[in-house]
Amino acid sequence: MLEVRDISVGYDERTVLSGVTFDLREGEIIALLGANGAGKTTLIRALNGTLPLVNGEILLTSRRISEMSRREIAGQVAVVAQENETRFPVTVLEFVLSGRYVHGGALGWETERDLEFARNALRDCDLDGFEDRLMNHLSGGERQRVVLARALAAGSMTLLLDEPTANLDLSHQAMMFRLVRKRCAECGCSAIVITHDLNLAAEFADEIVMLKAGKITAQGSPAEVLTAENIRNTFGVDVLLDRHPVSGNVRVTSVF
């Protein structure tokens, strides 16, 4: 679905990503882990076609993303960005409906199908009753859920989520990952999720890609990647590892 082949990305003369290669397969969730400044957000922007590549190529459904129009990319890839502050007075429903523009609609010309997608996404994100509220009157966590709803309403097959749980409480963090997991399982969608929570990544991701200084330091299943050595090498901290008593997945505890 998404093939990343030996890409390098830079700003001016500074290289931010170098030699990054991986595949995102149908129905799969990849967790992208790394310390601040590792290049995670830069990678998301490259995958969305908003940053040009210095080397390598990105294929989306077997087509070079560099040869696709912005509208074509937007029809297949939905992004939940890290910054989601909205300063103008648009309602929650209008904001979520804006994710449907790639299907030919526009605000004021939405179809019943567009409204159905939008309202289903709001319900899935625990936002019933929010339709008429203004985006600039919401809390940070509420806005983050609305941004996720817009991405889901778009109906895109690839989701790119940049720290989508940063402003969410524990309940809604789990809800977000369960929702993305369900969407991938039922619709064959795929997702790349940047997160700093290694335990959430262990529970919900099929694969983990670790970045340090713009290069991949480890990639594979959570059990393969979340080792004390890899975590020490990537984050510079020592951890204790055991198994979650319910799921049996690896569990990470920092050593202070």
Backbone torsions as a table, in degrees:
resi	resn	phi	psi	omega
1	MET	NA	-48.9	176.5
2	LEU	-132.6	120.2	-177.9
3	GLU	-117.5	124.5	-179.9
4	VAL	-111.9	118.3	-171.0
5	ARG	-120.0	98.7	169.5
6	ASP	51.6	48.7	-174.7
7	ILE	-86.8	148.1	170.7
8	SER	-129.0	140.6	-178.5
9	VAL	-136.0	141.1	179.2
10	GLY	-147.1	162.8	173.6
11	TYR	-115.1	124.5	-175.1
12	ASP	54.9	-117.5	-179.6
13	GLU	-105.3	7.2	-177.5
14	ARG	-97.5	125.1	177.6
15	THR	-84.3	126.5	-178.2
16	VAL	-103.7	-37.8	176.5
17	LEU	-125.4	143.2	-178.5
18	SER	-145.7	124.7	172.7
19	GLY	64.3	35.9	-176.8
20	VAL	-86.4	126.1	-179.3
21	THR	-138.7	128.3	170.7
22	PHE	-169.1	167.5	176.8
23	ASP	-120.1	140.1	170.7
24	LEU	-109.0	113.7	-175.5
25	ARG	-95.3	164.0	-178.9
26	GLU	-58.0	132.0	178.3
27	GLY	78.3	5.2	-172.7
28	GLU	-100.3	147.2	170.7
29	ILE	-114.0	125.5	173.8
30	ILE	-109.4	127.8	172.8
31	ALA	-93.9	128.6	179.9
32	LEU	-103.4	114.8	-174.7
33	LEU	-117.3	151.1	176.9
34	GLY	164.6	159.3	178.4
35	ALA	-69.0	167.1	175.8
36	ASN	-57.5	135.2	179.9
37	GLY	85.7	6.6	-178.0
38	ALA	-75.5	-17.7	-179.5
39	GLY	110.1	12.3	-174.9
40	LYS	-65.7	-50.0	-179.4
41	THR	-66.6	-36.7	175.6
42	THR	-59.3	-40.8	178.7
43	LEU	-63.8	-43.8	178.5
44	ILE	-59.1	-43.0	-179.2
45	ARG	-66.9	-34.4	176.1
46	ALA	-68.3	-40.0	-179.8
47	LEU	-66.4	-26.0	178.3
48	ASN	-88.8	-0.6	177.8
49	GLY	79.2	10.7	-179.2
50	THR	-91.0	-10.4	173.6
51	LEU	-122.2	131.5	178.6
52	PRO	-73.7	154.3	178.4
53	LEU	-91.1	144.7	171.4
54	VAL	-83.3	-41.9	177.6
55	ASN	-142.6	164.4	175.1
56	GLY	82.0	-171.4	-179.9
57	GLU	-151.2	155.2	175.2
58	ILE	-121.1	127.0	179.5
59	LEU	-110.6	129.0	176.2
60	LEU	-115.9	115.6	-172.9
61	THR	46.7	49.4	174.0
62	SER	71.1	8.5	176.6
63	ARG	-112.0	141.2	175.5
64	ARG	-65.5	126.3	-177.4
65	ILE	-65.6	-26.0	178.9
66	SER	-67.5	-18.0	-179.2
67	GLU	-100.5	2.7	-178.6
68	MET	-99.5	149.7	176.8
69	SER	-76.3	162.1	177.9
70	ARG	-59.6	-38.2	-179.6
71	ARG	-66.8	-39.6	178.3
72	GLU	-63.4	-43.7	179.3
73	ILE	-63.9	-45.3	-178.8
74	ALA	-63.2	-27.3	177.4
75	GLY	-71.4	-18.7	-177.5
76	GLN	-114.7	-19.8	-174.8
77	VAL	-127.2	127.0	175.2
78	ALA	-115.3	138.5	-174.9
79	VAL	-118.1	134.2	167.9
80	VAL	-108.6	103.8	-173.4
81	ALA	-81.5	161.6	-179.5
82	GLN	-68.9	-38.1	178.7
83	GLU	-97.5	123.0	-176.5
84	ASN	-134.8	20.9	-179.4
85	GLU	-68.2	133.2	178.8
86	THR	-116.5	120.6	-173.1
87	ARG	-97.2	-12.8	-177.5
88	PHE	-105.0	155.4	-169.9
89	PRO	-82.3	74.0	175.1
90	VAL	-103.6	144.0	-179.9
91	THR	-76.9	162.5	178.9
92	VAL	-59.5	-45.4	-179.7
93	LEU	-63.0	-42.8	178.2
94	GLU	-61.6	-40.8	180.0
95	PHE	-63.6	-45.8	-179.4
96	VAL	-66.1	-39.3	178.2
97	LEU	-63.4	-24.6	179.4
98	SER	-63.0	-21.8	175.8
99	GLY	-69.5	-12.3	-178.0
100	ARG	-92.8	-0.6	-172.9
101	TYR	-61.9	-28.6	-178.0
102	VAL	-67.7	-14.6	179.4
103	HIS	-94.3	10.9	173.7
104	GLY	105.5	-10.0	-179.3
105	GLY	-90.2	170.6	174.5
106	ALA	-149.5	162.5	-179.9
107	LEU	-56.6	129.8	-177.3
108	GLY	93.0	-12.3	-179.4
109	TRP	-127.7	24.6	-177.2
110	GLU	-70.7	148.9	178.5
111	THR	-93.0	170.8	175.7
112	GLU	-61.9	-34.2	178.0
113	ARG	-65.9	-41.3	176.7
114	ASP	-59.6	-45.5	179.9
115	LEU	-63.4	-37.6	178.7
116	GLU	-64.0	-45.4	178.2
117	PHE	-60.7	-44.4	-177.0
118	ALA	-65.3	-46.3	-177.3
119	ARG	-69.2	-35.7	175.3
120	ASN	-63.7	-40.9	179.6
121	ALA	-65.9	-40.2	177.6
122	LEU	-63.0	-42.0	178.7
123	ARG	-64.4	-43.7	-179.7
124	ASP	-61.5	-31.3	-178.1
125	CYS	-93.8	18.4	176.7
126	ASP	59.6	46.6	-176.6
127	LEU	-125.2	25.7	173.9
128	ASP	-58.5	136.0	179.9
129	GLY	86.6	-0.1	-178.3
130	PHE	-96.2	-4.1	-169.9
131	GLU	-51.3	-43.7	-173.4
132	ASP	-95.3	1.3	178.7
133	ARG	-76.3	150.1	-178.7
134	LEU	-85.1	138.6	-178.2
135	MET	-59.2	-38.3	-176.9
136	ASN	-79.2	4.5	173.7
137	HIS	-106.8	3.3	-177.0
138	LEU	-91.8	157.7	172.1
139	SER	-73.3	167.4	179.2
140	GLY	-59.3	-42.1	179.8
141	GLY	-66.9	-39.2	177.6
142	GLU	-64.7	-43.1	177.8
143	ARG	-60.8	-39.8	-179.2
144	GLN	-62.5	-39.3	177.6
145	ARG	-67.7	-35.8	177.4
146	VAL	-66.7	-39.9	178.2
147	VAL	-63.3	-39.4	175.6
148	LEU	-64.4	-41.7	178.4
149	ALA	-59.5	-40.6	178.0
150	ARG	-61.7	-41.9	179.2
151	ALA	-63.7	-40.7	179.5
152	LEU	-69.2	-38.3	-179.5
153	ALA	-64.2	-27.7	-179.7
154	ALA	-63.6	-23.9	179.5
155	GLY	72.3	19.4	-179.0
156	SER	-71.1	151.2	-177.9
157	MET	-86.8	-13.9	177.8
158	THR	-124.5	126.8	178.8
159	LEU	-111.6	131.5	175.2
160	LEU	-117.9	115.4	-173.1
161	LEU	-121.5	117.1	-177.2
162	ASP	-98.9	100.8	-178.3
163	GLU	47.6	58.0	-175.4
164	PRO	-69.2	-15.8	-178.6
165	THR	-100.5	8.1	-171.6
166	ALA	-59.0	-36.9	-176.8
167	ASN	-106.9	12.2	-173.7
168	LEU	-99.7	149.8	173.4
169	ASP	-76.9	173.9	-174.2
170	LEU	-58.2	-41.8	-179.0
171	SER	-61.6	-45.9	-177.0
172	HIS	-78.9	-22.3	171.3
173	GLN	-61.9	-50.0	179.2
174	ALA	-63.4	-39.4	178.7
175	MET	-59.4	-44.1	-178.5
176	MET	-60.4	-48.0	-179.2
177	PHE	-66.8	-39.0	177.5
178	ARG	-63.3	-39.8	-179.5
179	LEU	-65.0	-44.5	178.3
180	VAL	-66.0	-41.0	177.6
181	ARG	-59.8	-43.9	179.4
182	LYS	-64.4	-44.1	-179.6
183	ARG	-61.0	-41.7	179.3
184	CYS	-66.2	-40.3	-178.3
185	ALA	-69.4	-39.4	-173.1
186	GLU	-87.0	-33.2	-172.2
187	CYS	-111.6	-4.4	-177.3
188	GLY	74.6	16.1	175.7
189	CYS	-70.3	168.9	175.6
190	SER	-134.8	156.8	-176.2
191	ALA	-145.5	144.7	167.7
192	ILE	-117.9	125.4	-173.4
193	VAL	-123.6	120.3	170.5
194	ILE	-83.1	127.3	177.3
195	THR	-147.7	151.6	172.9
196	HIS	-99.7	-1.3	-178.2
197	ASP	-95.2	100.2	-177.0
198	LEU	-64.5	-31.1	-179.2
199	ASN	-73.1	-36.9	173.2
200	LEU	-64.3	-40.2	177.2
201	ALA	-61.5	-40.5	-180.0
202	ALA	-64.2	-34.1	-176.1
203	GLU	-80.0	-36.1	-168.0
204	PHE	-113.3	-19.9	-174.8
205	ALA	-86.4	145.6	171.7
206	ASP	-82.7	-33.1	-178.1
207	GLU	-143.1	151.0	176.4
208	ILE	-121.9	135.9	172.1
209	VAL	-117.0	120.0	178.1
210	MET	-100.4	133.7	178.6
211	LEU	-117.6	142.9	171.5
212	LYS	-144.8	124.4	179.3
213	ALA	51.8	39.8	174.2
214	GLY	80.7	5.9	179.0
215	LYS	-125.0	150.3	177.7
216	ILE	-75.2	124.9	177.6
217	THR	-98.6	-23.7	178.8
218	ALA	-162.8	146.9	174.4
219	GLN	-154.7	145.9	-177.5
220	GLY	151.0	-162.7	178.5
221	SER	-67.8	159.6	177.0
222	PRO	-54.0	-40.1	-179.8
223	ALA	-64.7	-33.9	-179.7
224	GLU	-77.1	-36.8	-171.7
225	VAL	-89.0	-38.9	-174.6
226	LEU	-82.6	72.2	174.7
227	THR	-109.1	158.6	179.5
228	ALA	-59.5	-38.7	-178.7
229	GLU	-66.8	-46.2	-180.0
230	ASN	-63.2	-42.1	-179.0
231	ILE	-67.0	-40.4	177.5
232	ARG	-63.7	-42.5	-178.5
233	ASN	-66.5	-37.4	-174.7
234	THR	-87.2	-39.6	-173.9
235	PHE	-110.1	-12.9	179.7
236	GLY	72.3	27.2	179.2
237	VAL	-130.0	153.6	174.2
238	ASP	-94.8	142.8	-177.7
239	VAL	-135.2	160.2	168.6
240	LEU	-104.7	137.9	-179.1
241	LEU	-118.2	134.8	170.4
242	ASP	-146.4	-163.8	-178.7
243	ARG	-113.1	140.1	176.8
244	HIS	-63.1	131.8	-174.0
245	PRO	-66.4	-19.7	-179.6
246	VAL	-99.5	-54.0	-174.9
247	SER	-83.3	-25.9	-176.1
248	GLY	80.8	1.0	178.5
249	ASN	-77.4	162.6	-179.6
250	VAL	-61.7	143.1	178.5
251	ARG	-127.4	136.7	-172.9
252	VAL	-113.7	129.1	175.7
253	THR	-127.2	126.2	179.8
254	SER	-68.7	146.3	175.0
255	VAL	-103.0	115.3	-177.8
256	PHE	-95.2	NA	NA
